[in-house]
């Protein structure tokens, strides 16, 4: 490399510093919440930066896990995420495969039909009425079915399938395989990166989705984690949980609403942080597979 | 199979075509079985609601259903535009969208250019990994993070100020009408910045290194290289992404605003989606809510069609339509 001038060195250092400040701003809040959640409520009350916990204690976690509801909403969220993602990937693959074949009659009709839903939608109320008419309100199906296939993800997959050489498929067909076997034995194994990417899109979407919980679920036993967290972040929510707990346990009286909120945030964000390295890798790839440049 | 007489070959009737299609479908029936669930899904959850849009043009009651709902033309829209709440939502929608576009669109570009200037690969990786993090959590979680940082009682900033001897109160930005739109816009930028850099950084990675070397020999400094090579190479990507952003202008961020707003700031944060939710699902006025939603989708559709046509002119391969139609 050629020599850098003094202003260049200054500029590059400033650039590095600014980037680190921004990166700090995107990561510190998570750390803050986790450290706050394992700090003693009274010590934490004054706020400020939390690089390490103050008087560490797991009291708030013990209290939160004393309530039955947290397990219920957690279980529901896991079910909708696993079942929803599995169903979505399957549905998208089954739809994308015929649309990727030049010989499939009706492919432009079906493609256009699906594409149009990317441009225009019935909107919140008509969709709500459909879910209601199907009798899905207050069931986990209401969280899984309405978003079961994203047109965008389906097209990403179809474009990927199209990039696989036809000769592989043709030779399998000559050997007497039917299209379903071709899809599952040849196409899907070759599409691992694209499948991983859309599974990530669907999985993250399912885990983080909360509007459908608000719209379609009224029954606390069917509710999901994000909606539970949303209630908890409202003043009434944290007070309610604290009230429930302190009815049973005397040492809960030292807990503040703030601590309970931080604990609930931590509990809902930890799974995402655990899978984060995978997420980042496949998500990035997926974005590029589907990016405007193709 | 016997060959049909030539006179028939010349003139394929529609009946023949149907028979041909039938033969084809019988041969490849499994493909149709495979696509069936997806098409059923699209029909039920995407097209059935589109039929439901007719509520916007009817005198509809949930108890009577569609059959007993007489057509009333544009009456619901006239009522809607007479509502101060809707006008307010429309105004907020436009203001928030425009602010997000003007302030938010350049940010990932600047961030990508900055990240690209890092020569230390470890730093580069660390920064990229860090800035994408908020993209993977829900807006409800972000709301919690905002609370943890901004809360005037136990938040990070308040405590930090107090530690430096400031004894005043840090204003509660989350309940302050004059600042809340900035909270919306800045948290939107903060959450999406890292994800936004992916496409730009990939485009930058594709730039021919020789261009920089040649420029360096000609005496171009780093800034001038950034301007004349990096940014110039990104131009078409930037234009296309900008056009798509404009196409999404009717959607000001339902997920975000529903999660982070509260009654104290609703007058500056109520957008069309949140308005639809309030009058539709809370006040149960399905007709007005559907009309408001249709107004939004319709303008949204127009914007997408226009912006796509423009994108297609600039870069023939780039439009959404092409993404769906490819090959």
Boltz contact constraints between the chains, C-beta under 6 A:
constraints:
  - contact:
      token1: [A, 2]
      token2: [B, 216]
      max_distance: 6.0
  - contact:
      token1: [A, 8]
      token2: [B, 222]
      max_distance: 6.0
  - contact:
      token1: [A, 15]
      token2: [B, 114]
      max_distance: 6.0
  - contact:
      token1: [A, 15]
      token2: [B, 117]
      max_distance: 6.0
  - contact:
      token1: [A, 19]
      token2: [B, 114]
      max_distance: 6.0
  - contact:
      token1: [A, 19]
      token2: [B, 127]
      max_distance: 6.0
  - contact:
      token1: [A, 23]
      token2: [B, 127]
      max_distance: 6.0
  - contact:
      token1: [A, 23]
      token2: [B, 130]
      max_distance: 6.0
  - contact:
      token1: [A, 23]
      token2: [B, 131]
      max_distance: 6.0
  - contact:
      token1: [A, 26]
      token2: [B, 130]
      max_distance: 6.0
  - contact:
      token1: [A, 26]
      token2: [B, 131]
      max_distance: 6.0
  - contact:
      token1: [A, 26]
      token2: [B, 133]
      max_distance: 6.0
  - contact:
      token1: [A, 26]
      token2: [B, 134]
      max_distance: 6.0
  - contact:
      token1: [A, 27]
      token2: [B, 130]
      max_distance: 6.0
  - contact:
      token1: [A, 27]
      token2: [B, 133]
      max_distance: 6.0
  - contact:
      token1: [A, 29]
      token2: [B, 145]
      max_distance: 6.0
  - contact:
      token1: [A, 29]
      token2: [B, 149]
      max_distance: 6.0
  - contact:
      token1: [A, 32]
      token2: [B, 148]
      max_distance: 6.0
  - contact:
      token1: [A, 32]
      token2: [B, 156]
      max_distance: 6.0
  - contact:
      token1: [A, 33]
      token2: [B, 148]
      max_distance: 6.0
  - contact:
      token1: [A, 45]
      token2: [B, 154]
      max_distance: 6.0
  - contact:
      token1: [A, 46]
      token2: [B, 159]
      max_distance: 6.0
  - contact:
      token1: [A, 47]
      token2: [B, 154]
      max_distance: 6.0
  - contact:
      token1: [A, 47]
      token2: [B, 155]
      max_distance: 6.0
  - contact:
      token1: [A, 47]
      token2: [B, 158]
      max_distance: 6.0
  - contact:
      token1: [A, 47]
      token2: [B, 159]
      max_distance: 6.0
  - contact:
      token1: [A, 48]
      token2: [B, 159]
      max_distance: 6.0
  - contact:
      token1: [A, 48]
      token2: [B, 160]
      max_distance: 6.0
  - contact:
      token1: [A, 48]
      token2: [B, 163]
      max_distance: 6.0
  - contact:
      token1: [A, 49]
      token2: [B, 156]
      max_distance: 6.0
  - contact:
      token1: [A, 91]
      token2: [B, 37]
      max_distance: 6.0
  - contact:
      token1: [A, 91]
      token2: [B, 38]
      max_distance: 6.0
  - contact:
      token1: [A, 94]
      token2: [B, 34]
      max_distance: 6.0
  - contact:
      token1: [A, 95]
      token2: [B, 35]
      max_distance: 6.0
  - contact:
      token1: [A, 95]
      token2: [B, 38]
      max_distance: 6.0
  - contact:
      token1: [A, 98]
      token2: [B, 31]
      max_distance: 6.0
  - contact:
      token1: [A, 98]
      token2: [B, 34]
      max_distance: 6.0
  - contact:
      token1: [A, 98]
      token2: [B, 35]
      max_distance: 6.0
  - contact:
      token1: [A, 104]
      token2: [B, 31]
      max_distance: 6.0
  - contact:
      token1: [A, 105]
      token2: [B, 24]
      max_distance: 6.0
  - contact:
      token1: [A, 114]
      token2: [B, 42]
      max_distance: 6.0
  - contact:
      token1: [A, 115]
      token2: [B, 324]
      max_distance: 6.0
  - contact:
      token1: [A, 117]
      token2: [B, 46]
      max_distance: 6.0
  - contact:
      token1: [A, 119]
      token2: [B, 301]
      max_distance: 6.0
  - contact:
      token1: [A, 119]
      token2: [B, 304]
      max_distance: 6.0
  - contact:
      token1: [A, 120]
      token2: [B, 297]
      max_distance: 6.0
  - contact:
      token1: [A, 120]
      token2: [B, 301]
      max_distance: 6.0
  - contact:
      token1: [A, 121]
      token2: [B, 297]
      max_distance: 6.0
  - contact:
      token1: [A, 122]
      token2: [B, 49]
      max_distance: 6.0
  - contact:
      token1: [A, 122]
      token2: [B, 50]
      max_distance: 6.0
  - contact:
      token1: [A, 122]
      token2: [B, 52]
      max_distance: 6.0
  - contact:
      token1: [A, 122]
      token2: [B, 53]
      max_distance: 6.0
  - contact:
      token1: [A, 123]
      token2: [B, 293]
      max_distance: 6.0
  - contact:
      token1: [A, 123]
      token2: [B, 297]
      max_distance: 6.0
  - contact:
      token1: [A, 124]
      token2: [B, 276]
      max_distance: 6.0
  - contact:
      token1: [A, 124]
      token2: [B, 293]
      max_distance: 6.0
  - contact:
      token1: [A, 125]
      token2: [B, 280]
      max_distance: 6.0
  - contact:
      token1: [A, 125]
      token2: [B, 286]
      max_distance: 6.0
  - contact:
      token1: [A, 125]
      token2: [B, 289]
      max_distance: 6.0
  - contact:
      token1: [A, 125]
      token2: [B, 290]
      max_distance: 6.0
  - contact:
      token1: [A, 125]
      token2: [B, 293]
      max_distance: 6.0
  - contact:
      token1: [A, 126]
      token2: [B, 49]
      max_distance: 6.0
  - contact:
      token1: [A, 126]
      token2: [B, 52]
      max_distance: 6.0
  - contact:
      token1: [A, 126]
      token2: [B, 53]
      max_distance: 6.0
  - contact:
      token1: [A, 127]
      token2: [B, 49]
      max_distance: 6.0
  - contact:
      token1: [A, 129]
      token2: [B, 52]
      max_distance: 6.0
  - contact:
      token1: [A, 130]
      token2: [B, 48]
      max_distance: 6.0
  - contact:
      token1: [A, 130]
      token2: [B, 49]
      max_distance: 6.0
  - contact:
      token1: [A, 146]
      token2: [B, 45]
      max_distance: 6.0
  - contact:
      token1: [A, 148]
      token2: [B, 41]
      max_distance: 6.0
  - contact:
      token1: [A, 149]
      token2: [B, 38]
      max_distance: 6.0
  - contact:
      token1: [A, 149]
      token2: [B, 41]
      max_distance: 6.0
  - contact:
      token1: [A, 155]
      token2: [B, 324]
      max_distance: 6.0
  - contact:
      token1: [A, 159]
      token2: [B, 326]
      max_distance: 6.0
  - contact:
      token1: [A, 162]
      token2: [B, 327]
      max_distance: 6.0
  - contact:
      token1: [A, 178]
      token2: [B, 30]
      max_distance: 6.0
  - contact:
      token1: [A, 179]
      token2: [B, 30]
      max_distance: 6.0
  - contact:
      token1: [A, 179]
      token2: [B, 31]
      max_distance: 6.0
  - contact:
      token1: [A, 180]
      token2: [B, 30]
      max_distance: 6.0
  - contact:
      token1: [A, 204]
      token2: [B, 136]
      max_distance: 6.0
  - contact:
      token1: [A, 208]
      token2: [B, 138]
      max_distance: 6.0
  - contact:
      token1: [A, 210]
      token2: [B, 138]
      max_distance: 6.0
  - contact:
      token1: [A, 210]
      token2: [B, 140]
      max_distance: 6.0
  - contact:
      token1: [A, 226]
      token2: [B, 138]
      max_distance: 6.0
  - contact:
      token1: [A, 226]
      token2: [B, 140]
      max_distance: 6.0
  - contact:
      token1: [A, 229]
      token2: [B, 140]
      max_distance: 6.0
  - contact:
      token1: [A, 230]
      token2: [B, 140]
      max_distance: 6.0
  - contact:
      token1: [A, 233]
      token2: [B, 143]
      max_distance: 6.0
  - contact:
      token1: [A, 233]
      token2: [B, 144]
      max_distance: 6.0
  - contact:
      token1: [A, 258]
      token2: [B, 154]
      max_distance: 6.0
  - contact:
      token1: [A, 265]
      token2: [B, 141]
      max_distance: 6.0
  - contact:
      token1: [A, 265]
      token2: [B, 144]
      max_distance: 6.0
  - contact:
      token1: [A, 269]
      token2: [B, 137]
      max_distance: 6.0
  - contact:
      token1: [A, 269]
      token2: [B, 141]
      max_distance: 6.0
  - contact:
      token1: [A, 272]
      token2: [B, 136]
      max_distance: 6.0
  - contact:
      token1: [A, 272]
      token2: [B, 137]
      max_distance: 6.0
  - contact:
      token1: [A, 279]
      token2: [B, 136]
      max_distance: 6.0
  - contact:
      token1: [A, 280]
      token2: [B, 132]
      max_distance: 6.0
  - contact:
      token1: [A, 284]
      token2: [B, 198]
      max_distance: 6.0
  - contact:
      token1: [A, 287]
      token2: [B, 198]
      max_distance: 6.0
  - contact:
      token1: [A, 288]
      token2: [B, 202]
      max_distance: 6.0
  - contact:
      token1: [A, 291]
      token2: [B, 199]
      max_distance: 6.0
  - contact:
      token1: [A, 292]
      token2: [B, 240]
      max_distance: 6.0
  - contact:
      token1: [A, 292]
      token2: [B, 318]
      max_distance: 6.0
